Amino acid sequence: MISSHEGSRELAALRQRAYGPDADIQNDPEALRRLGELEDLARRSTVIHDDRPVDTGDGDDADDGPTDVDQLVAAQAPVEPAASEARPVAPAPSKRSGWLRRVPIWAIAAVCLVVGLVAGAAAMALSARSQGDPPDQTLASVGDSTDLSVAWISSLTSWGVAPSSVVQYQPFDTLDIWVGETSLDAKCLLVSHMGRIFTAACAEKGLSPVLDLTIDPSLPVHWDHPLPTGTVVRFIARDDGVDVWVREPVVAQSAPSP
């Protein structure tokens, strides 16, 4: 049986392989799949973690139970059949899990719905406005990729992009922007951070690839100039540069009381 702490250690190890200086996870599809699964569980625990009350005690209970990510990982882990027919004894609930059970499901669902609506509204506003608005920024080409390392070439190949076709553009904050082509002549826009490609978008038949990046704490990015959570950044690869639009989430204002 996989314990909750093993789940946390597994997530930390996979993140080190994905985002560390010796990242090699692009060559391991099963590890990539598992990382995505665990990071999805981590994102699902973000709402609960943010709303948890601060413990004002003396700190003795700081490690008395698994984290929210641990609980989600443990819930997904396969359970081995018991060696005997004896009824298993349920573990004593921790203070954290007890607090979680007292939170109504509808409250958690409402928070998730609000976050989704805000991000969705920003994306729709960006889609509507970017059709006629000029871009906030246009990134110019700075030349072909000069990185010929095995790791970089392997990373491009794993995304289906021919290394010899890749052109680098000016960065957006700490993100490096690239445009390349696949063997099927599809044009691809790739975004990397610290030498690792973490997202891409491609378009065929002469269309310009469009990539929408929603700012979220789970993104594997360290920003020089952080943007509000829920902000949507749209990149469109043109023949003469990469256009960028930035749309921060619209905060609904409550109606004034009579």
C-alpha positions in Angstrom: 0.0 0.0 0.0 1.3 3.5 -0.8 1.3 5.8 2.2 0.5 9.5 2.1 4.0 10.4 3.0 5.3 8.3 0.1 3.0 10.2 -2.1 4.5 13.5 -1.0 8.0 12.2 -1.5 7.1 10.8 -4.9 5.7 14.2 -6.0 8.9 16.0 -4.7 11.1 13.5 -6.6 9.1 13.9 -9.8 9.2 17.7 -9.5 13.0 17.6 -9.1 13.3 15.4 -12.2 11.0 17.9 -14.1 12.1 21.3 -12.8 15.6 20.7 -11.4 18.9 21.5 -13.0 19.3 17.8 -14.2 15.8 17.5 -15.5 15.3 14.2 -17.4 11.6 13.5 -17.1 10.8 14.3 -20.8 12.3 10.9 -21.6 10.0 9.1 -19.3 6.4 9.2 -20.4 5.1 7.2 -17.4 6.9 9.6 -15.0 5.4 12.6 -16.9 1.9 11.1 -16.6 2.4 10.5 -12.9 3.7 14.0 -12.3 0.6 15.5 -14.1 -1.6 13.3 -11.9 0.1 14.3 -8.6 0.2 18.0 -9.6 -3.5 17.9 -10.4 -4.1 16.5 -7.0 -2.0 19.3 -5.5 -4.0 21.9 -7.4 -7.2 20.4 -6.1 -6.0 20.9 -2.5 -5.1 24.5 -3.1 -8.5 25.9 -2.2 -8.6 23.9 1.1 -5.1 24.9 2.0 -5.6 28.6 1.4 -8.8 28.6 3.6 -7.3 26.7 6.5 -7.4 28.7 9.8 -4.0 29.6 11.3 -3.0 27.4 14.3 -2.3 29.6 17.3 -1.1 26.8 19.5 2.4 26.0 20.6 3.2 24.1 17.4 2.9 20.6 18.9 0.2 19.7 16.4 2.1 21.0 13.3 2.9 17.5 12.0 0.1 15.5 13.6 -1.5 14.5 10.3 -0.9 14.2 6.5 -1.2 17.3 4.3 -4.1 17.9 2.0 -1.9 16.7 -1.0 -1.1 13.6 1.1 -4.7 12.9 1.7 -5.6 13.2 -2.0 -2.7 11.1 -3.1 -3.6 8.4 -0.5 -7.2 8.5 -1.7 -6.0 7.7 -5.2 -3.5 5.0 -4.2 -4.4 1.4 -4.7 -5.0 -0.6 -1.5 -3.7 -4.1 -1.1 -6.1 -6.7 0.2 -5.8 -7.5 3.9 -3.8 -10.6 4.8 -6.6 -11.9 7.1 -10.3 -11.5 7.4 -10.1 -9.4 10.5 -11.8 -6.0 10.1 -9.1 -3.3 9.6 -8.9 -0.6 12.3 -9.4 2.9 10.8 -6.7 5.4 11.7 -7.6 8.1 14.2 -8.6 11.3 12.3 -6.1 14.2 12.6 -7.2 17.7 13.6 -6.7 18.8 10.0 -8.9 16.0 8.5 -11.5 16.7 11.2 -11.7 20.3 10.2 -12.0 19.3 6.6 -15.0 17.1 7.3 -16.7 20.1 9.0 -16.4 22.2 5.8 -19.6 21.8 3.8 -19.1 20.3 0.3 -21.2 23.1 -1.1 -18.8 25.7 0.3 -15.8 24.1 -1.4 -17.7 23.7 -4.7 -18.7 27.4 -4.5 -15.1 28.5 -4.1 -14.0 26.4 -7.1 -16.9 27.7 -9.1 -15.9 31.3 -8.4 -12.3 30.7 -9.3 -13.4 29.0 -12.6 -15.7 31.8 -13.5 -13.1 34.4 -12.9 -10.5 32.6 -15.1 -13.2 31.9 -17.7 -14.3 35.5 -17.8 -10.7 36.6 -18.3 -10.2 34.2 -21.1 -13.5 35.2 -22.8 -12.7 38.9 -22.5 -9.3 38.3 -24.0 -10.7 36.3 -26.8 -13.3 39.0 -27.6 -11.0 42.0 -27.2 -7.9 40.6 -28.9 -9.7 40.2 -32.2 -9.7 44.0 -32.6 -7.2 45.3 -30.0 -3.6 45.8 -30.9 -1.2 43.5 -28.9 0.2 44.8 -25.7 3.6 43.6 -26.8 5.3 42.1 -29.9 8.3 39.9 -29.3 10.9 40.1 -32.0 13.1 37.3 -33.3 16.6 37.1 -31.7 17.9 34.3 -34.0 18.0 30.6 -34.3 18.4 28.3 -31.3 22.1 28.0 -30.4 21.5 25.3 -27.7 22.7 22.1 -29.2 22.8 20.1 -26.0 21.4 16.6 -26.0 18.8 17.6 -23.3 17.5 20.5 -25.3 17.3 18.6 -28.6 15.6 15.7 -26.8 13.1 18.1 -25.2 12.2 19.6 -28.7 11.9 16.2 -30.2 9.5 15.1 -27.4 7.2 17.9 -28.4 7.4 16.8 -32.1 9.4 19.9 -33.2 12.4 19.7 -35.5 15.4 21.2 -33.6 16.8 22.7 -36.8 13.6 24.7 -37.4 13.5 26.5 -34.0 13.8 30.3 -33.8 14.0 32.1 -30.4 12.1 35.3 -29.7 12.4 38.0 -27.0 11.5 36.7 -23.5 8.2 37.5 -21.7 9.2 38.1 -18.1 11.2 35.0 -17.2 9.6 32.9 -20.0 11.6 32.0 -23.2 9.5 32.0 -26.4 10.3 29.7 -29.4 8.7 29.0 -32.7 9.4 25.8 -34.7 7.9 23.3 -37.1 7.0 19.7 -37.0 7.7 17.0 -39.6 4.1 17.6 -40.8 4.8 21.3 -41.5 2.7 22.4 -38.5 3.9 25.6 -36.9 4.4 25.4 -33.1 4.8 28.1 -30.4 6.7 26.8 -27.4 7.2 28.3 -23.9 10.1 27.3 -21.7 11.4 28.3 -18.3 14.9 27.7 -17.1 15.7 25.6 -20.1 12.6 23.4 -19.9 9.6 23.5 -22.3 6.4 23.2 -20.2 3.7 24.1 -22.7 3.2 24.5 -26.5 0.6 25.0 -29.2 0.7 24.1 -32.8 -1.4 25.0 -35.9 -1.5 23.4 -39.4 -2.4 24.6 -42.9 -0.7 28.0 -42.6 -2.7 29.1 -39.5 -0.9 31.0 -36.6 -0.6 29.0 -33.4 -2.4 30.6 -30.4 -1.4 29.7 -26.8 -3.3 31.0 -23.8 -1.5 30.8 -20.5 -3.5 31.2 -17.4 -1.5 32.4 -14.4 -1.8 29.9 -11.6 0.4 29.1 -8.5 0.9 25.6 -9.9 2.8 26.8 -12.9 6.5 25.8 -12.8 7.6 29.4 -13.2 9.3 32.0 -11.0 8.3 35.4 -12.1 10.3 38.7 -11.9 7.0 40.6 -12.2 4.2 38.4 -10.9 0.7 38.8 -12.4 -2.5 38.2 -10.5 -3.8 34.7 -10.3 -6.4 34.1 -13.1 -4.6 36.5 -15.5 -4.6 35.2 -19.1 -1.6 35.8 -21.3 -2.2 35.1 -25.0 0.6 34.5 -27.4 0.1 34.4 -31.2 3.0 33.5 -33.5 3.0 35.7 -36.6 5.4 35.7 -39.5 7.0 38.9 -38.2 7.0 38.2 -34.4 5.0 36.9 -31.5 2.1 39.1 -30.4 1.2 39.1 -26.7 -2.0 40.2 -24.9 -2.4 40.3 -21.1 -5.8 40.4 -19.5 -6.1 40.4 -15.7 -9.3 39.0 -14.2 -12.2 41.3 -13.8 -13.2 41.6 -10.2 -17.0 41.9 -9.9 -18.1 44.9 -7.8 -21.0 44.4 -5.3 -24.0 46.6 -5.8 -24.2 49.6 -3.3 -26.5 49.0 -0.4 -29.7 51.1 -0.5 
